[in-house]
Amino acid sequence: MMNMMEINDFRAAIQYDPEIEMFRGEFVGLNGSADFYASNIEGLKKEGEISLKVFLEMCQEEGVEPRKEYSGKFNVRVPSSLHADIASAATAEGKSLNQWVVDTLDQAAHI
């Protein structure tokens, strides 16, 4: 199971690692990697803040934009039967295929 945590306006994916009995966080959407570990949520937030601070300082020193930029375009390949089902669902809602996909992805990403 994957969970998200927000630390200082940056999102991190959180997982529990049963082998080391710790939580692991990894910031997403960065131009690099920044992860952190702790045995509880309070510690995870604290370690995340430290990891993020170090990452941001390194970016500033190297003149790198910390956040990855996204074009807003990506290709998705789906089975033809699913394509037909999606097109039908979009039409039923009075939306273009693109708008239906955008709305559905937006809903799924913000649950």
PyMOL CGO cylinders between C-alpha atoms (Angstrom):
from pymol import cmd
from pymol.cgo import CYLINDER

trace = [
    CYLINDER, 0.00, 0.00, 0.00, 1.30, 3.43, -0.96, 0.3, 1, 1, 1, 1, 1, 1,
    CYLINDER, 1.30, 3.43, -0.96, 0.46, 6.56, 1.01, 0.3, 1, 1, 1, 1, 1, 1,
    CYLINDER, 0.46, 6.56, 1.01, 1.38, 10.18, 0.47, 0.3, 1, 1, 1, 1, 1, 1,
    CYLINDER, 1.38, 10.18, 0.47, 2.62, 12.75, 2.97, 0.3, 1, 1, 1, 1, 1, 1,
    CYLINDER, 2.62, 12.75, 2.97, 3.07, 16.47, 2.33, 0.3, 1, 1, 1, 1, 1, 1,
    CYLINDER, 3.07, 16.47, 2.33, 6.06, 18.21, 3.89, 0.3, 1, 1, 1, 1, 1, 1,
    CYLINDER, 6.06, 18.21, 3.89, 6.58, 21.92, 3.23, 0.3, 1, 1, 1, 1, 1, 1,
    CYLINDER, 6.58, 21.92, 3.23, 4.54, 21.79, 0.00, 0.3, 1, 1, 1, 1, 1, 1,
    CYLINDER, 4.54, 21.79, 0.00, 6.44, 18.77, -1.35, 0.3, 1, 1, 1, 1, 1, 1,
    CYLINDER, 6.44, 18.77, -1.35, 4.80, 15.33, -1.64, 0.3, 1, 1, 1, 1, 1, 1,
    CYLINDER, 4.80, 15.33, -1.64, 6.44, 12.13, -0.50, 0.3, 1, 1, 1, 1, 1, 1,
    CYLINDER, 6.44, 12.13, -0.50, 5.38, 8.53, -1.07, 0.3, 1, 1, 1, 1, 1, 1,
    CYLINDER, 5.38, 8.53, -1.07, 5.39, 6.55, 2.18, 0.3, 1, 1, 1, 1, 1, 1,
    CYLINDER, 5.39, 6.55, 2.18, 5.79, 2.78, 2.55, 0.3, 1, 1, 1, 1, 1, 1,
    CYLINDER, 5.79, 2.78, 2.55, 6.38, 0.50, 5.49, 0.3, 1, 1, 1, 1, 1, 1,
    CYLINDER, 6.38, 0.50, 5.49, 9.38, -1.82, 5.20, 0.3, 1, 1, 1, 1, 1, 1,
    CYLINDER, 9.38, -1.82, 5.20, 8.74, -4.87, 7.41, 0.3, 1, 1, 1, 1, 1, 1,
    CYLINDER, 8.74, -4.87, 7.41, 12.32, -6.13, 7.00, 0.3, 1, 1, 1, 1, 1, 1,
    CYLINDER, 12.32, -6.13, 7.00, 13.77, -3.15, 8.84, 0.3, 1, 1, 1, 1, 1, 1,
    CYLINDER, 13.77, -3.15, 8.84, 10.53, -2.33, 10.73, 0.3, 1, 1, 1, 1, 1, 1,
    CYLINDER, 10.53, -2.33, 10.73, 10.61, 1.29, 9.60, 0.3, 1, 1, 1, 1, 1, 1,
    CYLINDER, 10.61, 1.29, 9.60, 8.66, 3.66, 7.42, 0.3, 1, 1, 1, 1, 1, 1,
    CYLINDER, 8.66, 3.66, 7.42, 10.40, 4.94, 4.28, 0.3, 1, 1, 1, 1, 1, 1,
    CYLINDER, 10.40, 4.94, 4.28, 9.51, 8.19, 2.60, 0.3, 1, 1, 1, 1, 1, 1,
    CYLINDER, 9.51, 8.19, 2.60, 10.65, 9.33, -0.82, 0.3, 1, 1, 1, 1, 1, 1,
    CYLINDER, 10.65, 9.33, -0.82, 9.88, 12.74, -2.24, 0.3, 1, 1, 1, 1, 1, 1,
    CYLINDER, 9.88, 12.74, -2.24, 8.25, 12.63, -5.67, 0.3, 1, 1, 1, 1, 1, 1,
    CYLINDER, 8.25, 12.63, -5.67, 8.43, 15.07, -8.54, 0.3, 1, 1, 1, 1, 1, 1,
    CYLINDER, 8.43, 15.07, -8.54, 11.98, 16.21, -7.78, 0.3, 1, 1, 1, 1, 1, 1,
    CYLINDER, 11.98, 16.21, -7.78, 14.96, 16.70, -10.08, 0.3, 1, 1, 1, 1, 1, 1,
    CYLINDER, 14.96, 16.70, -10.08, 16.85, 14.18, -7.98, 0.3, 1, 1, 1, 1, 1, 1,
    CYLINDER, 16.85, 14.18, -7.98, 16.27, 11.85, -5.09, 0.3, 1, 1, 1, 1, 1, 1,
    CYLINDER, 16.27, 11.85, -5.09, 15.54, 12.53, -1.44, 0.3, 1, 1, 1, 1, 1, 1,
    CYLINDER, 15.54, 12.53, -1.44, 14.41, 9.79, 0.92, 0.3, 1, 1, 1, 1, 1, 1,
    CYLINDER, 14.41, 9.79, 0.92, 14.10, 9.36, 4.67, 0.3, 1, 1, 1, 1, 1, 1,
    CYLINDER, 14.10, 9.36, 4.67, 13.35, 6.69, 7.29, 0.3, 1, 1, 1, 1, 1, 1,
    CYLINDER, 13.35, 6.69, 7.29, 11.79, 6.56, 10.75, 0.3, 1, 1, 1, 1, 1, 1,
    CYLINDER, 11.79, 6.56, 10.75, 10.02, 4.10, 13.01, 0.3, 1, 1, 1, 1, 1, 1,
    CYLINDER, 10.02, 4.10, 13.01, 6.95, 6.32, 13.58, 0.3, 1, 1, 1, 1, 1, 1,
    CYLINDER, 6.95, 6.32, 13.58, 4.99, 9.04, 11.82, 0.3, 1, 1, 1, 1, 1, 1,
    CYLINDER, 4.99, 9.04, 11.82, 6.28, 11.90, 13.98, 0.3, 1, 1, 1, 1, 1, 1,
    CYLINDER, 6.28, 11.90, 13.98, 9.85, 10.82, 13.31, 0.3, 1, 1, 1, 1, 1, 1,
    CYLINDER, 9.85, 10.82, 13.31, 9.08, 10.41, 9.63, 0.3, 1, 1, 1, 1, 1, 1,
    CYLINDER, 9.08, 10.41, 9.63, 7.89, 14.02, 9.39, 0.3, 1, 1, 1, 1, 1, 1,
    CYLINDER, 7.89, 14.02, 9.39, 11.00, 15.25, 11.20, 0.3, 1, 1, 1, 1, 1, 1,
    CYLINDER, 11.00, 15.25, 11.20, 13.39, 13.18, 9.06, 0.3, 1, 1, 1, 1, 1, 1,
    CYLINDER, 13.39, 13.18, 9.06, 11.50, 14.25, 5.93, 0.3, 1, 1, 1, 1, 1, 1,
    CYLINDER, 11.50, 14.25, 5.93, 11.99, 17.92, 6.78, 0.3, 1, 1, 1, 1, 1, 1,
    CYLINDER, 11.99, 17.92, 6.78, 15.72, 17.32, 7.29, 0.3, 1, 1, 1, 1, 1, 1,
    CYLINDER, 15.72, 17.32, 7.29, 16.07, 15.35, 4.05, 0.3, 1, 1, 1, 1, 1, 1,
    CYLINDER, 16.07, 15.35, 4.05, 14.15, 17.98, 2.09, 0.3, 1, 1, 1, 1, 1, 1,
    CYLINDER, 14.15, 17.98, 2.09, 16.23, 20.82, 3.58, 0.3, 1, 1, 1, 1, 1, 1,
    CYLINDER, 16.23, 20.82, 3.58, 19.47, 19.10, 2.54, 0.3, 1, 1, 1, 1, 1, 1,
    CYLINDER, 19.47, 19.10, 2.54, 18.10, 18.43, -0.96, 0.3, 1, 1, 1, 1, 1, 1,
    CYLINDER, 18.10, 18.43, -0.96, 16.94, 22.04, -1.42, 0.3, 1, 1, 1, 1, 1, 1,
    CYLINDER, 16.94, 22.04, -1.42, 20.29, 23.40, -0.19, 0.3, 1, 1, 1, 1, 1, 1,
    CYLINDER, 20.29, 23.40, -0.19, 22.12, 21.18, -2.69, 0.3, 1, 1, 1, 1, 1, 1,
    CYLINDER, 22.12, 21.18, -2.69, 19.84, 22.38, -5.50, 0.3, 1, 1, 1, 1, 1, 1,
    CYLINDER, 19.84, 22.38, -5.50, 20.49, 26.00, -4.58, 0.3, 1, 1, 1, 1, 1, 1,
    CYLINDER, 20.49, 26.00, -4.58, 24.27, 25.44, -4.48, 0.3, 1, 1, 1, 1, 1, 1,
    CYLINDER, 24.27, 25.44, -4.48, 24.22, 23.73, -7.88, 0.3, 1, 1, 1, 1, 1, 1,
    CYLINDER, 24.22, 23.73, -7.88, 21.69, 26.09, -9.49, 0.3, 1, 1, 1, 1, 1, 1,
    CYLINDER, 21.69, 26.09, -9.49, 19.18, 23.30, -10.10, 0.3, 1, 1, 1, 1, 1, 1,
    CYLINDER, 19.18, 23.30, -10.10, 15.41, 23.75, -10.04, 0.3, 1, 1, 1, 1, 1, 1,
    CYLINDER, 15.41, 23.75, -10.04, 14.25, 21.35, -7.28, 0.3, 1, 1, 1, 1, 1, 1,
    CYLINDER, 14.25, 21.35, -7.28, 10.90, 20.44, -8.84, 0.3, 1, 1, 1, 1, 1, 1,
    CYLINDER, 10.90, 20.44, -8.84, 10.71, 18.37, -11.99, 0.3, 1, 1, 1, 1, 1, 1,
    CYLINDER, 10.71, 18.37, -11.99, 8.78, 20.05, -14.81, 0.3, 1, 1, 1, 1, 1, 1,
    CYLINDER, 8.78, 20.05, -14.81, 6.07, 18.12, -16.61, 0.3, 1, 1, 1, 1, 1, 1,
    CYLINDER, 6.07, 18.12, -16.61, 4.87, 18.84, -20.15, 0.3, 1, 1, 1, 1, 1, 1,
    CYLINDER, 4.87, 18.84, -20.15, 1.24, 17.94, -19.47, 0.3, 1, 1, 1, 1, 1, 1,
    CYLINDER, 1.24, 17.94, -19.47, 1.33, 15.30, -22.20, 0.3, 1, 1, 1, 1, 1, 1,
    CYLINDER, 1.33, 15.30, -22.20, 1.77, 11.56, -21.98, 0.3, 1, 1, 1, 1, 1, 1,
    CYLINDER, 1.77, 11.56, -21.98, 0.74, 8.57, -24.07, 0.3, 1, 1, 1, 1, 1, 1,
    CYLINDER, 0.74, 8.57, -24.07, -1.24, 5.71, -22.62, 0.3, 1, 1, 1, 1, 1, 1,
    CYLINDER, -1.24, 5.71, -22.62, -1.77, 2.41, -24.37, 0.3, 1, 1, 1, 1, 1, 1,
    CYLINDER, -1.77, 2.41, -24.37, -4.93, 0.54, -23.44, 0.3, 1, 1, 1, 1, 1, 1,
    CYLINDER, -4.93, 0.54, -23.44, -6.66, -2.51, -24.87, 0.3, 1, 1, 1, 1, 1, 1,
    CYLINDER, -6.66, -2.51, -24.87, -9.09, -1.63, -27.68, 0.3, 1, 1, 1, 1, 1, 1,
    CYLINDER, -9.09, -1.63, -27.68, -12.05, -2.87, -25.65, 0.3, 1, 1, 1, 1, 1, 1,
    CYLINDER, -12.05, -2.87, -25.65, -11.15, -0.50, -22.80, 0.3, 1, 1, 1, 1, 1, 1,
    CYLINDER, -11.15, -0.50, -22.80, -10.71, 2.34, -25.30, 0.3, 1, 1, 1, 1, 1, 1,
    CYLINDER, -10.71, 2.34, -25.30, -14.24, 1.68, -26.53, 0.3, 1, 1, 1, 1, 1, 1,
    CYLINDER, -14.24, 1.68, -26.53, -15.60, 1.60, -22.96, 0.3, 1, 1, 1, 1, 1, 1,
    CYLINDER, -15.60, 1.60, -22.96, -13.84, 4.88, -22.11, 0.3, 1, 1, 1, 1, 1, 1,
    CYLINDER, -13.84, 4.88, -22.11, -15.16, 6.56, -25.26, 0.3, 1, 1, 1, 1, 1, 1,
    CYLINDER, -15.16, 6.56, -25.26, -18.68, 5.40, -24.38, 0.3, 1, 1, 1, 1, 1, 1,
    CYLINDER, -18.68, 5.40, -24.38, -18.37, 6.68, -20.81, 0.3, 1, 1, 1, 1, 1, 1,
    CYLINDER, -18.37, 6.68, -20.81, -17.13, 10.06, -22.06, 0.3, 1, 1, 1, 1, 1, 1,
    CYLINDER, -17.13, 10.06, -22.06, -19.98, 10.37, -24.54, 0.3, 1, 1, 1, 1, 1, 1,
    CYLINDER, -19.98, 10.37, -24.54, -22.51, 9.41, -21.87, 0.3, 1, 1, 1, 1, 1, 1,
    CYLINDER, -22.51, 9.41, -21.87, -21.21, 12.25, -19.68, 0.3, 1, 1, 1, 1, 1, 1,
    CYLINDER, -21.21, 12.25, -19.68, -21.19, 14.72, -22.59, 0.3, 1, 1, 1, 1, 1, 1,
    CYLINDER, -21.19, 14.72, -22.59, -17.41, 15.08, -22.49, 0.3, 1, 1, 1, 1, 1, 1,
    CYLINDER, -17.41, 15.08, -22.49, -14.58, 14.67, -24.93, 0.3, 1, 1, 1, 1, 1, 1,
    CYLINDER, -14.58, 14.67, -24.93, -12.43, 11.60, -24.43, 0.3, 1, 1, 1, 1, 1, 1,
    CYLINDER, -12.43, 11.60, -24.43, -9.55, 13.82, -23.29, 0.3, 1, 1, 1, 1, 1, 1,
    CYLINDER, -9.55, 13.82, -23.29, -11.69, 15.73, -20.77, 0.3, 1, 1, 1, 1, 1, 1,
    CYLINDER, -11.69, 15.73, -20.77, -13.16, 12.51, -19.37, 0.3, 1, 1, 1, 1, 1, 1,
    CYLINDER, -13.16, 12.51, -19.37, -9.66, 11.06, -18.88, 0.3, 1, 1, 1, 1, 1, 1,
    CYLINDER, -9.66, 11.06, -18.88, -8.39, 14.30, -17.28, 0.3, 1, 1, 1, 1, 1, 1,
    CYLINDER, -8.39, 14.30, -17.28, -11.36, 14.42, -14.89, 0.3, 1, 1, 1, 1, 1, 1,
    CYLINDER, -11.36, 14.42, -14.89, -11.02, 10.74, -13.99, 0.3, 1, 1, 1, 1, 1, 1,
    CYLINDER, -11.02, 10.74, -13.99, -7.28, 10.98, -13.39, 0.3, 1, 1, 1, 1, 1, 1,
    CYLINDER, -7.28, 10.98, -13.39, -7.76, 14.14, -11.32, 0.3, 1, 1, 1, 1, 1, 1,
    CYLINDER, -7.76, 14.14, -11.32, -10.30, 12.36, -9.13, 0.3, 1, 1, 1, 1, 1, 1,
    CYLINDER, -10.30, 12.36, -9.13, -8.06, 9.32, -8.70, 0.3, 1, 1, 1, 1, 1, 1,
    CYLINDER, -8.06, 9.32, -8.70, -4.98, 11.41, -7.87, 0.3, 1, 1, 1, 1, 1, 1,
    CYLINDER, -4.98, 11.41, -7.87, -6.77, 13.39, -5.16, 0.3, 1, 1, 1, 1, 1, 1,
    CYLINDER, -6.77, 13.39, -5.16, -8.48, 10.64, -3.19, 0.3, 1, 1, 1, 1, 1, 1,
]
cmd.load_cgo(trace, "trace")
